[in-house]
Amino acid sequence: MIVPRTRLLTWFALLALPFATLAVAVPEYALVAGGMAGLFVLLALLDAVMGLGALDGLSVELPQVVRLSKDRPGGLDLHLINAPQHQREVRLGLPLPRELASPHEDLTTLLPAKAERSRLNWPFQPLKRGNYVLDHCRLECPSPMGFWSVRGTTPARCEIRVYPNLLTERKSVAALFLNRGQFGIHALRQVGKGRDFEKLREYVPGDDYGEIHWKATAKRGKPVTKVFQIERTQEVYVIIDASRLSAREAALSSEFKVQSSKLATTEAQLGTLNLKPGTSVLERYLTAALVLGLAAEQQGDLFGLLTFSDRVQSFVRAKNGKAHYAHCRDALYTLQPQLVSPDFEELAAFLRVRLRRRALLIVLTALDDPLLAEQFERSMELLCRQHLILVNMMQPPGARPLFSAPDVEKVDDVYQRLGGHLLWHRLRELGKTLQHRGVSFSLLDNERLSAQLVTQYLQVKRRQLI
């Protein structure tokens, strides 16, 4: 496609008006004015014909896959191939979706002479997690005289993967992984002893006879004792509910106090808490699951994932390693809430068949709906005898005991606090019912979701409950 440039319109305005005025005012010069106008038209047509091949030998290459994190600035490297290797000005345009915010609508660059390949970086910032595909690039070059712009489209495919942003969450749990020995940690009763063989040492009076390694004793001619360590390579699964309740906006927990109800939470506070308006519960669950995967990797355990709604959507068997973590991340970054109710019975049947070995199951769901809570109780009877189950949900806004909030100013606030108390009481009764079946139930704060999940996991590891 060829379109006029500003230069053509400017010259037309500078020549057409004077020549037309001259032809009307002095009829004797009408022929001269017409000849000059015709000459200008011929030059414009000649420039248009010569500019038809302005894009010949010009193409764009994009990387096949670009991986970025949500809300973190990034860029796309464009490689421009200039086969004729002569200097020319090129204007480029990419059909970026609105979720990839860029400060530029298009970019203009000057390709140097005697250079076949040139590199150009297109900056943008992903605003939403997901998968985005670019299949073409728009090009524009001026004609030799600059009267026309020649536009075209060249195929260039690129897949942009936007993953959850773990930067803030990893900072919040970094202190849990510092190698400080045993200083500063809570004393927890360890259930039993380690069951993984670690090393052999000489017998010390008081050692259990059952821990003596008799073959090594016979070989060395003196008693040798086996030393055990806490079990490694245990299976840890994070089960994420992606049904309709996970589409709700993640609100601040009831423990987060705002000094005045008339003052809105500032943007700086939201950024400190890694919360932004419109962040869904599912988004927070995905971030916490990936952080927990990093913790399991450091502890030497096997990490797996399962996502479900009214059916099991994806299942990643527990493994370890960087390649496996990348596979888990790829399984989560396109997950979106489904407007259906969760089917806990199908979930329990699926896990019962697939998981033969005892594992730690960390369920991230929402049970503030009484009907769903009742269904969840029934379904856990299939799993609670074989696996260790930790059920977690975000604390609903306002769900707290009565008289725990002093900022009651109106009658409406009384009814609101009463409704929050009833919800809190119902969830507490649900937790007691699940506890009788050996299932732990916890309400987590939105601001400390990842840290609380990692703390639960480390406590289970220290007590060897799996």
N, C-alpha and C positions, 0 to 999 in steps of 0.2 A: 504494500500500500504506500502511496506517495501523497504527502500533504504539504501545503505551502508553509514556508517559514516566515518569521517576522521580517526578514530582509526583503522578501518578495513583496509583502504588503506595504512595507515602507517605501520601496522604490516605485511601486505602482501609485501610491498616494502622491509622491513627489513629482512624478512625470505625467500622470493622467490629468490631474487638475490643471496644471499650467498649459499643457497642450490643448485641452478642451477649451479653456478660456481664450487661448490664442486663436483657435479655429473659429470661435464665435465672434470675437472682437475684430479680428482681421481676416476676412474670408480669403484674402490672397494667400495667406500662409496655411490654409487648411490642408493643402496637399503635403506640405512639409511636416505639419503636426501629425498627420496620419501616417506618414512614412516613419517618423521617429517612434510613434506608438507601435507600428508594425514591427520595427526592428527590435523593440523591447520585448514584444510577444515572441518573436523568433528566438531571441536569446533565452527567454524563460523556457520555451519548448525544448530548445537544444539542451539546456541544463537538465531538464526533466529526463530526456532520453539518455543522456550520459550518466545520470545518477541511478538508473535502474539497476545497475550492477554494483551499487555501493556496498551491499551486504555480502557479495560473493567472497567465499573463502573465510567468512567470519562465523564462528560457532562458540558455544559456551559449554563447559563441562562443570558439573556439580558433584560433590562427594556423594557416594551411594547412601551412606547413613551418617547422620549427625545426631549426637547424643548431648542433650542439655538438661539442666535442672530448672524446675519451675521458679520464676521470679528472680533468676540470676542472669545477668547480661551475657550474651553470647554473640556469635557471628557465623556467617556462612561464607566460605571461601569459594569464589568464582574464578575459574581458569578460562580466560579468553584466548582462543586460538585464532591468530591472524596469519593465515596461510600466505597472502601476498607479501607480508612483512613490510608494508609501507605505512607511514604515519597517518592516522585518521582518528577523528573524534567519534566516540560511541556513547550512546545513552542507553542504559539498561533498566529494565523493569521486571520485578518478580511478583507473581500473584500470591503474596503472603496472606494467609488468613488473618482475621482480626485478633485471634489468640496469640499471634506472634507480632507484638508491637514493635515497629521500627520507626526511627526518627526521619527516615527518608522514604519518599514515595518512589523515587527513581535515583539513579546514580549516573553521573557523566564522567567519563575518563578519556584521556588522550593516549592511544596506543602508540608506543615508540616505534620508530623505524628499525628494521633489521632485527626484530624480535618476534619470534613466532608465538610464544606463549607469554601471557601476562596474568598477574594475579590481582584480584580485587576482593576486599572483605566487606561484606554487607552486615552491619550490626543490627541486632534486634534483641528483644527480651521476651521470653515465653511467659504468658500470663495464665495459661491453663495446661494441665497435664493431658497428654494424649499423643496420638500419632498423626502427623501431617505429611502429606505427599505433594511435592511440586513436580509438575510434568513438562513445563515449558518455561522459556524466558523470552521476554520482549526485547527487541533490538531496534535502534534507530541511528541512522548515519546521515549526515548532510550531503547534498549533491556537490559536485565540484565548484560551482559558483555560489553555493549557499542559499539558493532560492527555494529549495525543496528539502523535505525530510523524507527519507526512505525508511519505512517501518516494516518489520518482519518478525516472525516467530521461529525460534529454533528449539527443537526438543532437548530437554535437559531434565532428567529425573533425579529427584533427591527425596529421601525419607528422613523426616525430622522427628526424633523421639524425645518427648519432654517427660522427664521422670520427676517423682516427688523430690522436693528440696529437703535434704537431710542436714544441712549445715547447722541450723539453729538447734535441732534436736540432738545432734551429736555433741554439740557444746554443752548441752544441759546434762548429758549423762557421761561426759568425759571423766568426771571425778570418780565414777564407779570403777573405772578400769586402770586407775593409777596404781603402780606397783609400790605400795607403801607397807608391805608386810601385813601385819595384823593390827597396826595402829589405827584407831579411829573407827573400827567396824563394830557392829553390835554383836554381843555374844549370843550365839544361837546353839541350842542343843542339837547335836548331831545324832541322827537316828542310825544306829549300827555303825559298822566300820567300812572302810573302803573295800571294794571287791575286785579291783583291778590290780594285778601283780605289778610291782614297781621295781624291786631289787632284792638282793640277798644281803644279809649282814650276820655278824657273829652273834651267837646266842647270848642273851643277857638274862641273868636270874630273874624269874618272874614271868618270862614269856610263856605263852600258851603252848602246850605240847602239840596241839593241832596245827600250829603254824610252823613247825619245824620241817625243813626240806630234807627228807631222809636220804635222797640220792646224793645231794651235795654234801651232807654230813658224812656219808660213807666215803666219798671221794676225798674230802679234805682231812678226814680223821678227827674232826671236832664239830660240835653242834652248830648248825647254820639255820637262821630263822628267815622266813619270808616276810617281806614288808609290802603292804598294800597301799593303794592310793584311791582317792575318790574316783568313781567310775567316769570315764569319758565316752565319747561317741554314742551318747544317748540321743534318742529321737525327740525333737521338739517341733511341734506343729502349731502354726498360727492359723486359726480358722476365722475368716472375715465374712461378716454378714453384709451382703450388698443389696439387700431388699429395700423396700420403700422407706423404712424408718431411718436408713443410713443416709438418705438424701436431705435430712433436716440440717439446718445450719448449726454448726458447733458454737454454742454460747459459752460465756465465761462461767466458771463454776461458782457455786454459792459461797465459796470461801473468799472469792476475790471481792474486796470491798471498794466501792467508789465513794469518795468523801461526800459528794453531793449528788442527789438523784437528778438535779437539774443540769449537771455537767455531763456531757457525753464523753465516752472514753476516747482519749486522743489517739491519733495515728501512731505516735511514738510508743504508747503503751501496747497497742496491738502488735506492733512490730517486735517489741521485746518478748511478748508471749508467743511469737510465731503465729499470730492469728490475724486474719484479714476478713473484712466483711464479705460474707458469702461463702466462707470455707465450710464445706460439708463435713458431717461426721465421718463419712467414708474416707475423705481425704486425710483426716487425722489418723484413722485406723491404718491406712496404707503406710503413712510415714512411720508410725510406731512399729508396725510389723517389720519394716526394713531395718530399723534401728535394732530391734530385737534379734534379727538375723545376724547383724554384726556382732552382737554380744555372744550369741551361740557359737559363732565361728571362733571367737577368741577363747571361749571356754573349751573348745575341742569337741563340741556336740554336733549332731546332724540336724540341719534346719530344713523344714518343709512348710508348704503353704497349701491352703484350700480356701477357695471362695465359693459362695453359694448364695442363692436367693430362693426361688421356688424349686430349684434344682441345683446340682453341683455344677458350677461353671468351669472351674479349673482346679487341677490337683497336681502339685509338684512334690514328688516323694523326697523324703529327707536325705540330704547329702551335705557335703561340705566342699570348700574350695571357691576360688574366685569365679570360675566359669559357672558353677551352680548358683552363686549369688546373683550373677548377671542374668541367669535364666529366671530366677525368682523375680527380679526387678522387671524383666520383660513381661512376665505373667501378670504384673499388677498395674503397669503404667497406663494401660488402656481401659482399666476397669471403671465402669460407671454404675450409679445406682439404678436398680430396676424397680419399676412401679408395681411390684407384686409383694405378696406376703411370704415370709420365709417358710420353708418346709423343713422343720427340724427332724421329722421322722425319716425322711429320705436321707438327710445328712447323717443321722445315726446309723442307718442301714449301710450306707456307703462306707463309713469309717469302720464299721464292724467287719466288713468283708475285706477291706484293703489293708488294715493295720493289724497284723498278727502279733507284733512285738509291743510290749508295754511302752507307752510314750507319754510325754507331757503335752496335753492339748490345751492351748490358750485360745479361748473363744472370745471374739470381739463382736458383740451384738447389742441389741436394745430389747429389754424385757419389761418396759413400763406399760405395755399393752397386756392386760390380764389374760386375754385369750392366748396370746403368744407365749406368755409365761407358763401357762398350764400345759401347753403343747411341749414346751421345752423340758419341763419336769418329767413328763412321760418318756420323752425320747432319750433322756440321759440315763435311764435305767438300763439301756443296752450297753452303755460304755463305761459307767462309773466303776464297775467291778474289775475291769481290765486296765483302764488308763487312769492317769492322774489328770483331772480336769480343773482348769482355772477359768471361771467365767467373769468377764469384765464388761462393763458398759460405762459410758460417760454419765456423770451425775446430771440428771435433768435440772434445768433452771428452776430454782425455788424449792427443790426437794430437800428439805431439812426439817429438823424437829421444831415443834411449836415453841415460841418464846425465845428462839435463838437469834432472831433479827430484831434489833432495837429500833430500827427506822420505820416504825408504823405511825403514819400520820392521819390516815383517813379510814373510813369504814371499809372501803374497797380493799385496802391493804390487809385488813383482818381476814377477809374471805380469801384473799390470795394466799396469805400465809397458812390458812387452814387447809386449803387445797394442796399446798406444797407438803404440809405435814402428813396428810393422808397418803400422798404418793410415796413419801419417804417411808412411812410405816408399812405400806404394802411391799415395797422393795426389801425392807428389812425382814419381813416375814418370809418372803421368797428366799432370801439368803439362808435363813434358818432351815427351811425345808430342804434346800439343796445340800446344806451341810450335813443333814442326817444321812444323805446318800453318798457322802464323801466328796462332794463337789464344792469348791470354794467360789464364793460370789463376792465381787468387789465393785464399788462405785469409784471411778477414777476422775480426777480433775483434768479438765481440758488442757490447762497450762502445763501440767506435769505428767501428761499421759505416757510419754515414752520412758521417762525416768521411773515412774511407778511400775510399769511393765517389766523393765529390766531388773528392778529391785525384787519383784516377785520371783522372777526366774532365778536370780542369784541366791535367794533364800531357799528355794527348792533344791538347788545344787548343793548348798552347804549342809542341808539337813538330809540329803540323799533320799528324798521322798519318792523319786521315780522308781 
